[in-house]
Amino acid sequence: MGEEVVQVYVSVPHSNIERPLSELKSFKRVAVEPKSVTTAEIDICVHDLAYFDEGLDEFVVEPADYIFTVAKFSGDPNGISIRASILERSLIPE
C-alpha cells in the first residue's frame, strides 16, 4: 500500500488586498492501494479564508470569488479547481 498527499490551495484573483497567487490551506495523507481510487475528506472552514484587517482590528473574509484547487503539489497540472463566491464581508471572532 502506498500513500499520497492531497493538498488544497486557495486563490482569490480579485482580492482587495495583496495576497499570494495561491495559498496552501489544508492537506491530508491518504493510504492508496496500487491502481485504485480512494476518497479524501478535507475540511476548509471560513476562518481559513480570513485575513487580519488592521484598520478593523479583526479577521475578515472579504466578498470575492475563491478558487479551491485540489492537487498533489503546487502547480500540479492535474489539479482540480472549483470556484465559490462569498457575497458579503464576514467578521470572524477570535
N, C-alpha and C positions, 0 to 999 in steps of 0.2 A: 504494500500500500504506500502511495506517495502522498505528498502534501502540496497544496497550492496556497498562496496568499491572495485573497481577494481584497482589493482596495477601492475605496470610494473617494473620489475627488469632486470638489465643488468649485465652480467658477461663476462669477457674476459679471457678465460682459459690459453692462451699462451701469455700473455701480456709481454712486455719488461720492465715494471715497476711493482713494488709491488702494488697490488690492493686488495680490499676486494673480497671475493669469489663471492659476488653478491651485487649490489647497487640498492636501490630504486631510480628510475629516474622520475617517474610520478605516479599520482593516480587520480581517479575520483570517486565521489559518484554518484550513479545512482539509480533512483526510479525503483522498480520492483514489479509488481503485483504477488501475490502468484501463484505458479505453472506456471509461464510464462517465456518467454525468451525475452531478450532485447539486444540491441547493445550499446556498449560504444565506443566512438571515443576518442583516446588519442594520442596526438602528441608528438613525440620524435624528437628533432632537433639535428643536428650534433654537436652543441655546448655541448649538454648533454653528449656526449661521450668523450669529450676532458679532458685532464689533463694539468696542468701547468708545462711546461718544463723550469726549472730554467736556464739551460745552454743556451737555445734559448731566454729566457725571453718572451715566448709566449705560448698560449694554443695550444695544438697539439692533433690531432686524429691520433692514430697510425694505421698502416695497420695490421689488425688482423681479426680473426673470433669473432663476437659478438653474444652472446646468449641472446635473449629477452624472458623473461618469464612473462606471464600474469597470475595473481593469486589473490586470496583473501587475502593472507598473505604470508610472507617469509617462504619458506619451504613447501608450500601447495602441497600435493601430487597430487592434481587435476589440478595444474597449466599447462598451455600450453606453450611450448617453440618453438621458431624458431631460426635458425642460419642465420646470414647475414655477408658477408665479406666486409671489406673495403680494397681495394687493394693498395692504395697509401697514404702516410702520408699527412695530411692536416694541415695547419696552420689556426687558427681561429682568425680573427681580433677582437680586443676588442670592 
